[in-house]
């Protein structure tokens, strides 16, 4: 009987762990920018640069938008940064909702 009780307790614990893992929210997966699309920023902040890995010229924040105007270059996309910046520049791709 002790063995059966331990087995039931172990099974109950395992079931609880599995249920908790399935109920946990999965992290949001950011998307790559699509040319011609006005994308929403999912990152807390996203630097707008003068060129890929170039000088910083402003920051887009979560919820602000960026119109992708050119294909990816070295992990960055070119386009128009709305929000506080309102200028064209480069942002690191992969941080859009």
Biotite code that builds the C-alpha atoms (Angstrom):
import biotite.structure as struc

atoms = struc.array([
    struc.Atom([0.000, 0.000, 0.000], chain_id="A", res_id=1, res_name="UNK", atom_name="CA", element="C"),
    struc.Atom([2.848, 2.409, 0.682], chain_id="A", res_id=2, res_name="UNK", atom_name="CA", element="C"),
    struc.Atom([4.204, 1.836, -2.818], chain_id="A", res_id=3, res_name="UNK", atom_name="CA", element="C"),
    struc.Atom([0.796, 2.557, -4.350], chain_id="A", res_id=4, res_name="UNK", atom_name="CA", element="C"),
    struc.Atom([0.542, 5.815, -2.324], chain_id="A", res_id=5, res_name="UNK", atom_name="CA", element="C"),
    struc.Atom([3.992, 6.963, -3.450], chain_id="A", res_id=6, res_name="UNK", atom_name="CA", element="C"),
    struc.Atom([3.148, 6.139, -7.058], chain_id="A", res_id=7, res_name="UNK", atom_name="CA", element="C"),
    struc.Atom([-0.114, 8.128, -6.863], chain_id="A", res_id=8, res_name="UNK", atom_name="CA", element="C"),
    struc.Atom([1.684, 11.061, -5.244], chain_id="A", res_id=9, res_name="UNK", atom_name="CA", element="C"),
    struc.Atom([4.385, 11.002, -7.918], chain_id="A", res_id=10, res_name="UNK", atom_name="CA", element="C"),
    struc.Atom([1.791, 10.781, -10.688], chain_id="A", res_id=11, res_name="UNK", atom_name="CA", element="C"),
    struc.Atom([-0.148, 13.682, -9.151], chain_id="A", res_id=12, res_name="UNK", atom_name="CA", element="C"),
    struc.Atom([3.005, 15.785, -8.876], chain_id="A", res_id=13, res_name="UNK", atom_name="CA", element="C"),
    struc.Atom([3.960, 15.010, -12.456], chain_id="A", res_id=14, res_name="UNK", atom_name="CA", element="C"),
    struc.Atom([0.455, 15.872, -13.686], chain_id="A", res_id=15, res_name="UNK", atom_name="CA", element="C"),
    struc.Atom([0.628, 19.184, -11.806], chain_id="A", res_id=16, res_name="UNK", atom_name="CA", element="C"),
    struc.Atom([3.984, 20.076, -13.346], chain_id="A", res_id=17, res_name="UNK", atom_name="CA", element="C"),
    struc.Atom([2.736, 19.260, -16.852], chain_id="A", res_id=18, res_name="UNK", atom_name="CA", element="C"),
    struc.Atom([-0.458, 21.286, -16.333], chain_id="A", res_id=19, res_name="UNK", atom_name="CA", element="C"),
    struc.Atom([1.547, 24.278, -15.070], chain_id="A", res_id=20, res_name="UNK", atom_name="CA", element="C"),
    struc.Atom([3.930, 24.087, -18.028], chain_id="A", res_id=21, res_name="UNK", atom_name="CA", element="C"),
    struc.Atom([1.069, 23.983, -20.518], chain_id="A", res_id=22, res_name="UNK", atom_name="CA", element="C"),
    struc.Atom([-0.714, 26.883, -18.812], chain_id="A", res_id=23, res_name="UNK", atom_name="CA", element="C"),
    struc.Atom([2.391, 29.109, -18.765], chain_id="A", res_id=24, res_name="UNK", atom_name="CA", element="C"),
    struc.Atom([2.332, 31.792, -21.456], chain_id="A", res_id=25, res_name="UNK", atom_name="CA", element="C"),
    struc.Atom([4.828, 31.336, -24.250], chain_id="A", res_id=26, res_name="UNK", atom_name="CA", element="C"),
    struc.Atom([7.167, 34.236, -25.006], chain_id="A", res_id=27, res_name="UNK", atom_name="CA", element="C"),
    struc.Atom([6.099, 36.462, -27.893], chain_id="A", res_id=28, res_name="UNK", atom_name="CA", element="C"),
    struc.Atom([7.889, 35.728, -31.129], chain_id="A", res_id=29, res_name="UNK", atom_name="CA", element="C"),
    struc.Atom([8.899, 38.891, -32.943], chain_id="A", res_id=30, res_name="UNK", atom_name="CA", element="C"),
    struc.Atom([8.573, 38.979, -36.715], chain_id="A", res_id=31, res_name="UNK", atom_name="CA", element="C"),
    struc.Atom([10.829, 40.163, -39.515], chain_id="A", res_id=32, res_name="UNK", atom_name="CA", element="C"),
    struc.Atom([9.788, 43.304, -41.347], chain_id="A", res_id=33, res_name="UNK", atom_name="CA", element="C"),
    struc.Atom([7.918, 43.037, -44.625], chain_id="A", res_id=34, res_name="UNK", atom_name="CA", element="C"),
    struc.Atom([8.633, 45.560, -47.372], chain_id="A", res_id=35, res_name="UNK", atom_name="CA", element="C"),
    struc.Atom([5.709, 47.957, -47.783], chain_id="A", res_id=36, res_name="UNK", atom_name="CA", element="C"),
    struc.Atom([4.264, 47.109, -44.357], chain_id="A", res_id=37, res_name="UNK", atom_name="CA", element="C"),
    struc.Atom([4.017, 49.532, -41.474], chain_id="A", res_id=38, res_name="UNK", atom_name="CA", element="C"),
    struc.Atom([5.256, 47.263, -38.675], chain_id="A", res_id=39, res_name="UNK", atom_name="CA", element="C"),
    struc.Atom([4.631, 47.676, -34.944], chain_id="A", res_id=40, res_name="UNK", atom_name="CA", element="C"),
    struc.Atom([7.661, 47.529, -32.642], chain_id="A", res_id=41, res_name="UNK", atom_name="CA", element="C"),
    struc.Atom([7.513, 44.682, -30.093], chain_id="A", res_id=42, res_name="UNK", atom_name="CA", element="C"),
    struc.Atom([10.826, 45.471, -28.381], chain_id="A", res_id=43, res_name="UNK", atom_name="CA", element="C"),
    struc.Atom([10.895, 47.791, -25.359], chain_id="A", res_id=44, res_name="UNK", atom_name="CA", element="C"),
    struc.Atom([13.125, 50.073, -27.426], chain_id="A", res_id=45, res_name="UNK", atom_name="CA", element="C"),
    struc.Atom([14.622, 49.868, -30.913], chain_id="A", res_id=46, res_name="UNK", atom_name="CA", element="C"),
    struc.Atom([17.433, 52.159, -32.060], chain_id="A", res_id=47, res_name="UNK", atom_name="CA", element="C"),
    struc.Atom([17.076, 53.955, -35.380], chain_id="A", res_id=48, res_name="UNK", atom_name="CA", element="C"),
    struc.Atom([20.460, 54.403, -37.056], chain_id="A", res_id=49, res_name="UNK", atom_name="CA", element="C"),
    struc.Atom([21.924, 56.360, -39.982], chain_id="A", res_id=50, res_name="UNK", atom_name="CA", element="C"),
    struc.Atom([23.082, 53.067, -41.588], chain_id="A", res_id=51, res_name="UNK", atom_name="CA", element="C"),
    struc.Atom([23.300, 49.422, -40.474], chain_id="A", res_id=52, res_name="UNK", atom_name="CA", element="C"),
    struc.Atom([25.332, 49.464, -37.226], chain_id="A", res_id=53, res_name="UNK", atom_name="CA", element="C"),
    struc.Atom([25.761, 53.220, -37.808], chain_id="A", res_id=54, res_name="UNK", atom_name="CA", element="C"),
    struc.Atom([25.269, 56.256, -35.616], chain_id="A", res_id=55, res_name="UNK", atom_name="CA", element="C"),
    struc.Atom([22.182, 56.381, -33.381], chain_id="A", res_id=56, res_name="UNK", atom_name="CA", element="C"),
    struc.Atom([19.623, 59.020, -34.355], chain_id="A", res_id=57, res_name="UNK", atom_name="CA", element="C"),
    struc.Atom([16.632, 58.092, -32.233], chain_id="A", res_id=58, res_name="UNK", atom_name="CA", element="C"),
    struc.Atom([14.684, 55.366, -30.477], chain_id="A", res_id=59, res_name="UNK", atom_name="CA", element="C"),
    struc.Atom([11.383, 53.707, -31.291], chain_id="A", res_id=60, res_name="UNK", atom_name="CA", element="C"),
    struc.Atom([9.463, 52.323, -28.314], chain_id="A", res_id=61, res_name="UNK", atom_name="CA", element="C"),
    struc.Atom([7.046, 49.395, -27.971], chain_id="A", res_id=62, res_name="UNK", atom_name="CA", element="C"),
    struc.Atom([3.859, 50.115, -29.904], chain_id="A", res_id=63, res_name="UNK", atom_name="CA", element="C"),
    struc.Atom([5.383, 52.718, -32.230], chain_id="A", res_id=64, res_name="UNK", atom_name="CA", element="C"),
    struc.Atom([5.603, 51.915, -35.930], chain_id="A", res_id=65, res_name="UNK", atom_name="CA", element="C"),
    struc.Atom([8.152, 51.616, -38.717], chain_id="A", res_id=66, res_name="UNK", atom_name="CA", element="C"),
    struc.Atom([7.385, 51.476, -42.452], chain_id="A", res_id=67, res_name="UNK", atom_name="CA", element="C"),
    struc.Atom([9.788, 48.973, -44.062], chain_id="A", res_id=68, res_name="UNK", atom_name="CA", element="C"),
    struc.Atom([10.908, 50.366, -47.420], chain_id="A", res_id=69, res_name="UNK", atom_name="CA", element="C"),
    struc.Atom([13.906, 48.218, -48.429], chain_id="A", res_id=70, res_name="UNK", atom_name="CA", element="C"),
    struc.Atom([15.073, 44.606, -48.154], chain_id="A", res_id=71, res_name="UNK", atom_name="CA", element="C"),
    struc.Atom([17.161, 43.392, -45.275], chain_id="A", res_id=72, res_name="UNK", atom_name="CA", element="C"),
    struc.Atom([20.852, 44.287, -45.236], chain_id="A", res_id=73, res_name="UNK", atom_name="CA", element="C"),
    struc.Atom([23.094, 42.703, -42.635], chain_id="A", res_id=74, res_name="UNK", atom_name="CA", element="C"),
    struc.Atom([20.188, 42.120, -40.255], chain_id="A", res_id=75, res_name="UNK", atom_name="CA", element="C"),
    struc.Atom([18.844, 45.680, -40.612], chain_id="A", res_id=76, res_name="UNK", atom_name="CA", element="C"),
    struc.Atom([15.925, 47.122, -42.589], chain_id="A", res_id=77, res_name="UNK", atom_name="CA", element="C"),
    struc.Atom([15.557, 50.638, -43.988], chain_id="A", res_id=78, res_name="UNK", atom_name="CA", element="C"),
    struc.Atom([12.396, 52.685, -43.760], chain_id="A", res_id=79, res_name="UNK", atom_name="CA", element="C"),
    struc.Atom([10.469, 55.472, -42.092], chain_id="A", res_id=80, res_name="UNK", atom_name="CA", element="C"),
    struc.Atom([10.372, 55.595, -38.281], chain_id="A", res_id=81, res_name="UNK", atom_name="CA", element="C"),
    struc.Atom([7.130, 57.084, -36.965], chain_id="A", res_id=82, res_name="UNK", atom_name="CA", element="C"),
    struc.Atom([6.645, 58.111, -33.326], chain_id="A", res_id=83, res_name="UNK", atom_name="CA", element="C"),
    struc.Atom([9.137, 60.533, -31.790], chain_id="A", res_id=84, res_name="UNK", atom_name="CA", element="C"),
    struc.Atom([11.559, 60.296, -34.713], chain_id="A", res_id=85, res_name="UNK", atom_name="CA", element="C"),
    struc.Atom([9.562, 60.812, -37.943], chain_id="A", res_id=86, res_name="UNK", atom_name="CA", element="C"),
    struc.Atom([12.599, 60.231, -40.192], chain_id="A", res_id=87, res_name="UNK", atom_name="CA", element="C"),
    struc.Atom([14.051, 57.570, -42.427], chain_id="A", res_id=88, res_name="UNK", atom_name="CA", element="C"),
    struc.Atom([16.728, 55.292, -41.064], chain_id="A", res_id=89, res_name="UNK", atom_name="CA", element="C"),
    struc.Atom([17.819, 51.728, -40.318], chain_id="A", res_id=90, res_name="UNK", atom_name="CA", element="C"),
    struc.Atom([16.582, 49.462, -37.519], chain_id="A", res_id=91, res_name="UNK", atom_name="CA", element="C"),
    struc.Atom([17.584, 45.964, -36.525], chain_id="A", res_id=92, res_name="UNK", atom_name="CA", element="C"),
    struc.Atom([15.133, 43.522, -38.104], chain_id="A", res_id=93, res_name="UNK", atom_name="CA", element="C"),
    struc.Atom([13.243, 40.913, -36.114], chain_id="A", res_id=94, res_name="UNK", atom_name="CA", element="C"),
    struc.Atom([11.734, 43.190, -33.447], chain_id="A", res_id=95, res_name="UNK", atom_name="CA", element="C"),
    struc.Atom([8.263, 43.656, -34.955], chain_id="A", res_id=96, res_name="UNK", atom_name="CA", element="C"),
    struc.Atom([4.998, 42.142, -33.755], chain_id="A", res_id=97, res_name="UNK", atom_name="CA", element="C"),
])
